[in-house]
Amino acid sequence: MVKDDKEKKGRSGGFEGVLGGITDILEKLGDLAEKGEQLSRSGTFQGKDKDLKGVYGFSIKTGLGGKDKDNEIKVEPFGNIRRDEKTGDSVVHEIQEPLVDIFEEKDHTLVVAEMPGIGVKDVQIDIKDDLLTIYAEKGEKKYSKEILLPRMYQKEKMQVSCNNGILEIKCIP
Protein backbone atom coordinates (compact mmCIF):
# COMPACT_ATOMS: atom_id res chain seq x y z
CA MET A 1 0.00 0.00 0.00
CA VAL A 2 1.48 3.36 -1.00
CA LYS A 3 1.62 6.34 1.31
CA ASP A 4 -1.29 8.14 -0.39
CA ASP A 5 -3.52 5.08 0.04
CA LYS A 6 -2.61 4.87 3.72
CA GLU A 7 -3.45 8.53 4.21
CA LYS A 8 -6.80 8.14 2.45
CA LYS A 9 -7.62 5.01 4.46
CA GLY A 10 -6.73 6.76 7.74
CA ARG A 11 -8.96 9.70 6.85
CA SER A 12 -11.99 7.62 5.96
CA GLY A 13 -13.45 7.37 9.44
CA GLY A 14 -12.96 7.42 13.19
CA PHE A 15 -10.70 9.75 15.09
CA GLU A 16 -7.89 9.53 12.54
CA GLY A 17 -10.33 10.64 9.87
CA VAL A 18 -11.22 13.71 11.92
CA LEU A 19 -7.59 14.70 12.33
CA GLY A 20 -6.90 14.16 8.63
CA GLY A 21 -9.93 16.25 7.75
CA ILE A 22 -8.80 19.08 10.03
CA THR A 23 -5.36 19.02 8.43
CA ASP A 24 -6.95 19.33 4.98
CA ILE A 25 -9.06 22.25 6.18
CA LEU A 26 -6.11 24.11 7.65
CA GLU A 27 -4.24 23.73 4.37
CA LYS A 28 -7.16 25.30 2.50
CA LEU A 29 -7.64 28.24 4.90
CA GLY A 30 -4.95 30.33 3.22
CA ASP A 31 -6.64 29.91 -0.15
CA LEU A 32 -10.03 30.79 1.32
CA ALA A 33 -8.79 33.96 2.98
CA GLU A 34 -7.55 35.20 -0.38
CA LYS A 35 -10.80 34.36 -2.21
CA GLY A 36 -13.37 35.26 0.48
CA GLU A 37 -15.05 31.85 0.36
CA GLN A 38 -16.65 29.35 2.74
CA LEU A 39 -15.60 25.82 3.74
CA SER A 40 -17.71 23.24 5.59
CA ARG A 41 -16.84 19.78 6.92
CA SER A 42 -18.87 17.29 8.92
CA GLY A 43 -18.85 13.67 10.00
CA THR A 44 -20.39 11.14 12.33
CA PHE A 45 -19.19 8.80 15.06
CA GLN A 46 -20.84 5.49 15.91
CA GLY A 47 -20.13 4.37 19.47
CA LYS A 48 -19.97 0.81 20.78
CA ASP A 49 -23.55 1.34 21.90
CA LYS A 50 -25.46 1.37 18.58
CA ASP A 51 -27.93 3.93 19.98
CA LEU A 52 -25.13 6.46 20.52
CA LYS A 53 -24.39 8.50 17.42
CA GLY A 54 -22.44 11.74 17.34
CA VAL A 55 -22.55 14.33 14.58
CA TYR A 56 -19.94 17.05 14.38
CA GLY A 57 -19.03 19.71 11.92
CA PHE A 58 -17.99 23.27 11.38
CA SER A 59 -18.09 25.91 8.73
CA ILE A 60 -15.24 28.36 8.18
CA LYS A 61 -16.10 31.62 6.45
CA THR A 62 -13.62 34.27 5.34
CA GLY A 63 -13.86 37.70 3.78
CA LEU A 64 -17.20 38.52 5.39
CA GLY A 65 -18.95 41.84 5.60
CA GLY A 66 -17.81 45.40 5.26
CA LYS A 67 -14.50 47.18 5.01
CA ASP A 68 -13.22 46.40 8.51
CA LYS A 69 -14.24 42.75 8.28
CA ASP A 70 -12.73 41.82 4.91
CA ASN A 71 -10.06 39.59 6.47
CA GLU A 72 -12.21 38.20 9.29
CA ILE A 73 -12.35 34.41 9.71
CA LYS A 74 -15.47 33.02 11.38
CA VAL A 75 -15.81 29.40 12.56
CA GLU A 76 -19.36 28.11 13.16
CA PRO A 77 -19.68 24.69 14.82
CA PHE A 78 -22.72 22.45 14.42
CA GLY A 79 -23.79 18.97 15.47
CA ASN A 80 -24.59 17.26 18.76
CA ILE A 81 -21.08 16.87 20.21
CA ARG A 82 -20.22 19.64 22.66
CA ARG A 83 -17.62 20.22 25.33
CA ASP A 84 -18.84 19.91 28.92
CA GLU A 85 -18.00 23.24 30.59
CA LYS A 86 -17.26 21.61 33.96
CA THR A 87 -15.18 18.58 32.94
CA GLY A 88 -13.91 19.63 29.52
CA ASP A 89 -14.97 16.24 28.10
CA SER A 90 -16.78 15.90 24.80
CA VAL A 91 -20.41 14.86 25.29
CA VAL A 92 -22.99 13.62 22.77
CA HIS A 93 -26.31 15.45 23.21
CA GLU A 94 -29.76 14.35 22.06
CA ILE A 95 -30.40 17.72 20.40
CA GLN A 96 -28.28 18.69 17.40
CA GLU A 97 -27.16 22.23 16.61
CA PRO A 98 -27.80 23.02 12.92
CA LEU A 99 -25.46 24.87 10.59
CA VAL A 100 -26.84 28.41 10.20
CA ASP A 101 -26.04 31.27 7.83
CA ILE A 102 -27.26 34.86 8.21
CA PHE A 103 -27.56 37.16 5.19
CA GLU A 104 -28.23 40.88 5.59
CA GLU A 105 -30.18 42.09 2.59
CA LYS A 106 -31.34 45.65 1.81
CA ASP A 107 -34.86 45.20 3.17
CA HIS A 108 -34.56 42.13 5.44
CA THR A 109 -32.30 39.66 7.20
CA LEU A 110 -32.40 36.07 6.00
CA VAL A 111 -31.56 33.21 8.36
CA VAL A 112 -30.90 29.85 6.68
CA ALA A 113 -30.57 26.67 8.78
CA GLU A 114 -29.76 23.15 7.58
CA MET A 115 -31.99 20.65 9.41
CA PRO A 116 -32.30 17.39 7.41
CA GLY A 117 -35.59 15.55 7.87
CA ILE A 118 -37.48 18.61 9.14
CA GLY A 119 -40.50 20.34 7.59
CA VAL A 120 -42.01 23.75 8.32
CA LYS A 121 -44.69 22.23 10.59
CA ASP A 122 -41.92 20.74 12.80
CA VAL A 123 -40.31 24.12 13.50
CA GLN A 124 -40.91 26.48 16.42
CA ILE A 125 -39.35 29.92 16.50
CA ASP A 126 -39.24 32.47 19.26
CA ILE A 127 -37.66 35.90 19.40
CA LYS A 128 -36.82 38.11 22.33
CA ASP A 129 -35.24 41.43 21.39
CA ASP A 130 -32.44 40.43 18.96
CA LEU A 131 -32.13 36.77 20.05
CA LEU A 132 -33.82 34.28 17.72
CA THR A 133 -34.38 30.74 19.04
CA ILE A 134 -35.09 27.90 16.61
CA TYR A 135 -36.31 24.49 17.77
CA ALA A 136 -37.38 21.65 15.49
CA GLU A 137 -38.34 18.06 16.17
CA LYS A 138 -39.52 15.19 14.01
CA GLY A 139 -39.20 11.63 15.28
CA GLU A 140 -35.70 11.16 16.62
CA LYS A 141 -34.36 14.28 14.88
CA LYS A 142 -34.13 17.26 17.22
CA TYR A 143 -32.48 20.61 16.49
CA SER A 144 -31.99 23.75 18.53
CA LYS A 145 -30.08 26.97 17.94
CA GLU A 146 -29.94 30.46 19.42
CA ILE A 147 -28.96 33.17 16.96
CA LEU A 148 -28.00 36.75 17.73
CA LEU A 149 -29.51 38.92 15.00
CA PRO A 150 -28.10 42.30 13.93
CA ARG A 151 -31.19 44.12 15.28
CA MET A 152 -34.57 43.51 16.93
CA TYR A 153 -37.44 42.01 14.92
CA GLN A 154 -41.08 41.19 15.62
CA LYS A 155 -42.15 37.55 15.28
CA GLU A 156 -45.33 38.61 13.45
CA LYS A 157 -43.24 40.05 10.59
CA MET A 158 -41.13 36.92 10.10
CA GLN A 159 -41.76 34.66 7.11
CA VAL A 160 -40.82 31.00 7.67
CA SER A 161 -40.40 28.39 4.94
CA CYS A 162 -38.73 24.98 4.81
CA ASN A 163 -37.89 22.91 1.77
CA ASN A 164 -35.89 19.64 1.84
CA GLY A 165 -34.60 20.35 5.37
CA ILE A 166 -33.44 23.89 4.55
CA LEU A 167 -35.21 26.33 6.87
CA GLU A 168 -35.41 29.97 5.78
CA ILE A 169 -36.56 32.73 8.10
CA LYS A 170 -37.03 36.13 6.50
CA CYS A 171 -36.84 38.80 9.23
CA ILE A 172 -38.48 42.05 8.11
CA PRO A 173 -37.96 45.23 10.21
N, C-alpha and C positions, 0 to 999 in steps of 0.2 A: 504494500500500500504506500503510495507516494505521500509526501508531506501535505499537499493540498487536499487529498482525500481524507487524511486524518483530521485536518482542521475542519473540513465540512462535516465530518461525522461527529466531531466533538461539539459542533455548534448546532446540531440538529435537535437537541432536547436536553432537559435537565439543567442543572446548575451550570455546567460547562457551556451549554448553549446560551445561557443568559450572559455569561462573561464574554463569550465570543461576539454576541450581538452588541454588547455595550462597546467593545473595542471597535467594531465596524462603525458604530454611530459616532464615536469620538473622532475617527478618521474623517468622517464626512462633515463634521461641524465647521471646519475651516472653509470648505466649499460653500456650505449653506450661508455662512456669514457674508460671504462675498456676493451671493446671488439674492439674498433676502427671501429664502424659501422655508419650507416646513418639512420636518422629518418625524415619522411616527413609528414605533415598534411596540409589539405586544407579544404575549405568549401565555401559556398555561402550565400549571404543575398538577400532577395527579399524585396524591399521597398514597401511602400504603392502605389507608382506609379509603375505599372506592367512593364514599360519599363526600370526601374532602377534595375540593378542587379549587385551586387558586388561579386567579387571572391577574396579570400585571401588565403594565404598559406605561408609556410616556410619549409625549409629543414635544419636540423641540422646535421652537419658532424663532426665526431671526429676522432682523430688518423690519420690525414692526413700527407702525405709528408715524408720528410726526418727526420734525427735525431733530429734536433732542433724543429720540428713541431709535434712530436709524440703525445703530449697532447693538441694540438691546437683544439679549438672548433670554427666552422665556421657556422654562420646562414645566409642563403640565402633566402630572401623574394621573393615571386612572386604573381601575381594577378593584379587587377586593382584598388585596394584601396591603396591610398598613403596619407601621411601626408602633408598637405599644409605647406610650409616652413614659410609663413608669419603669418598665424592664428593658426597653430598647429592642426587644425581640420582634420579629416579623410575625404577624397574626393574620389568619385568613378569616374574613368577616362574611356574614351571610349576604350583606348588601354591598353591591358593587358600585363604584364611583365611575360614571361615564366620562368619556372624552368630550370636552365642551369647547366650542369656539364662539367668540363674541365679535360681531362685525358692527362697527358704527357707521351707519349710512346717513345721508343728509337729513332724512325725515323720521328715522327710527333706529333702534338698536335691534339687531337680529342675534338671537342666541340659538346655536345649533348643537344638539347633543346626540351622540351615537348610543342607542340603547336597543341592540338586537332583540327581536322577539316581542317588542312593545308596540302597542297601537295607541291612538289618541285617547281612547276611552280608559286606558290603563294609567294615565298620567294625572297627577295632582300637582298644581303649582300654587305657591303662596309667595306673597311679596310683603316685606315690611321695610319701608323707606327704600334704600337702594340694595337690599339683600333679597335675591330671588332664590327660593328653595324649590327644587324639583324632586318629586318622588314618583316612582313608577313601579308597578308590580303586576306580573302575570305569571301564574304558576310558581315555579321555583325561581324565576328571574325577578330580582329586586334591584332597583337603582335609586341612588340618592345623591344629590349634589347641591351645595350652597354656592351661589355665584354673586360676587360683588359687582353690581352694574355701575356704569359711569355717572348715573344720576337716579333720582327717584321716579318711579312710574306707578300708575294705578292699574290694578289687576283687571278692571273693567275694560281698559283700552288695549289689553294684550290679545293678540291673535295667535292661537295655538294650532299647529298641524303636525301630523306624524305620518310618514310614508316609509315603509320598509325599515322600520327601526330608527329612522332619522327624525328626531323631534326638532321642530322649528318654532321658536317663540318670538313673535314680532312685537317689540315694546315701543309703543307710540306715546310720545310726551303729551 
